[in-house]
Structures are given as structure tokens and as C-alpha cells.
Amino acid sequence: MVQTPFAKIVPEKIINRKDRQRYCLRKIVTLQPKKTVFMYYLLLFVSLFLFECVYFKLADKFNIIDKPNERSSHTQITLRGGGILFYIGVLLCFLTLDYTYPWFMLGLTLLSVISFIDDVRPVPNKIRLGIHFVAVFFLCWQLGIVEHGSWWLVTLAIIVCTGVINAYNFMDGINGLTGGYSLVVLSVLAYVNETIVSFVRPEWLGVTILGVIVFCFFNFRTKAKCFAGDVGAVSIAFIIMYFLGRLILHTGDFGFVVLLVVYGVDAILTIIHRIILHENLGKAHRKHLYQLMANELQIPHLLVSAFYMALQAVIAIGYLWARSISSVWGWWYFGIITALLCGGYCLFMKKYFHLHS
């Protein structure tokens, strides 16, 4: 008997020739999309990796660097703006997927351009913040908040989203933290999108994750090759806010903000702490909990980043478990976790803040 190329994949119980041919055809059709998706991701991964390498050459040539100062948590001159990769990845996704989510893309472009300029040379706070508000307005437009929400809801959404994006930027201070934490959040969003509720085209999450992985290859190390810069921290925060916004609006479950609770508690309580100390909130500082861990307690940067990643991952998994039981359990879980994190923050500061010079 002559063996066909597909003989090995056809079950022996299918004897009829026509049935065997139909089975092979179905198998090829179902396998082909998987191969296409794999090649799509592989091509984008290689493209992003090569782009980052080219950017390093340009950043070195045009002196786009981060010089350490008394407020920094690093001691060596390092290339800045490597996080532009996040924008490039999403741009490639936009160009190859029928130009979906155009208003989101417009807002992200505005935000990335002004942030990259700010990485190269300082931009006045009023101009930078004004662009942030405009970009977030486009994000809200894409989410449908502008079209279907009242003016006060739109205003509140713009203020909150802008605040979250800037707080995310404040948390970008040590090696591996922005990339690692973002990777955890995006991975959870991808899991939810795949297994619980579909709220966004999976390719967008997949390509964004690829960009973060490439960035982590150069940043999640003892001596980082590059820093994300404002363009990286702000753009990835904007991207995550869009995905999270779509998830919340699709499910009606605001509890999914728990995916940012670790960053949120550190950022918000540090702002409150600085207000109590009568400090200028626009001035650089080293008073975040992660900064005290890395600088005053001299815990290795990657260990601090890994701690934040693991803590957020465990909390997210716990929330998905609680939510699977009932929405009430999910809200109780969210409240208890937030209270515990706030308590832990206060106890840590009470014990170790005196070490801050």
C-alpha cells in the first residue's frame, strides 16, 4: 500500500478514501491559521529586536542618554528612550490589522511624540500635560465614553486616566520594574481575553507583549542597556489603560483595576506622603517604596522588580479566583487587598523612611 504524505495524521479508523481526503483538508485548514499567526508574531518579534538595536546606535550618536544625579537610583550613564519600542510595536500592529482602533492610535502617537521630545530635551509641563489631556480624550473617544457618556463622566475619565499614566511614569525608576510589571499586567489581560471574555483583538495584546519582552531583554539586567524613558513608561501606561478600559466597559466590572493596585498604592500614598511633607510634587524625588528598597536598603534592583511582579501576579490570580465565585467576592477581595497593601506601605515607611537622606 502506497503511503500518502498525510497518512500519519489520519486516524486508522477512517478507511474510505474520500473521507480520508476530507479529513486531511480540514486538518490543513485548521493548522494553516496557526502557522500564519506564528509567522506573524515571529516576524514582528525579529523586527522589534532589530529596531531596538538600530535605535541604540542612533541614541548613542545623538546623545540621548540618562545621566545619574542625586535623585537617580542608577550610577552609570545609560541610553534613554528604549521604550519607544512599545509604540513601534503597536504601530506595526495597527498598520497590519486593517487600521483598527484609529482614535486610540492617534492619541498614542501624540503622547509618544511629546514624551520622546521630553526625553531628548525638557518640555514645559503645561505643554506636556496639555498633550496628555488631548491624547486621553482620543482614548476616551475610541472607548465610546465621549459619544455615550455625559460631560462630567468624560471629564472625570480624562483626569483619572491622565493621573494614572503619569503615576505609571513616576514608578519607572529602577532596572526591570516598568518592563516586568507591564509584562505581568499584559499577560493577565491576555489570559482574560482568551479564556474569560474577549474584549480586544488578541493580536494587539500579543504584539504589545512581544515589545515588552524585547525591551526586558535589554533592561531587565543588572547593568541595563537602556531605560524606557518617558516615551516608554507613558506609552505603555496609555496602552494598558486602553486595554483595561475596554475590559471594564465590556464586563461592567470596575474591579479589574486590581491589575494596577500594587503600582497604584505605591504611587498614590507616596503623593499623599509628599503633600504632608509640603514638597513640590513636580520635583524629582526618591521616596517611593521601591526606591527605598533599592537605595536605602540596597536590595538589588532586579530583586525589587521581581517582588513587585510576583506580588501583582499573585493578587491578579487571586482576584480572578474570587470573581469566578461571585462579583461580591471579587469586590471584597479587592477591598481587603487594597487595605492590606496600604497597611504594609505605612508600616514599611514607619520603619525605614528615616534612612532616607
Protein Blocks (a to p, Z undefined) as FASTA:
>chain_A
ZZdfklmmpcfklmblklmmmmmmmmmmmmmmmmmmmmmmmmmmmmmmmmmmmmmmmmmm
nopacdddfkbcbfbdcdehklmmmmmmmmmmmmmnoogakllmmmmmmmmmmmmmmmmp
ccdfklmmmmmmmmmmmmmmmnommmmmcfklmmmmmmmmmmmmmmmmmmmmbghklmmm
mmmmmmmmmmmmmmmoccbdfklmmmmmmmmmmmmmmmmcfbafbdfbjmlmmmmmmmmm
mmmmmmmmmnopaklmmmmmmmmmmmmmmmmmmmmnopafkbccdfbfklmmmmmnopaf
klmmmmmmmmmmmmmmmmmmmmmmpmklmmmmmmmmmmmmmmmmmmmmmmmmmmpZZ
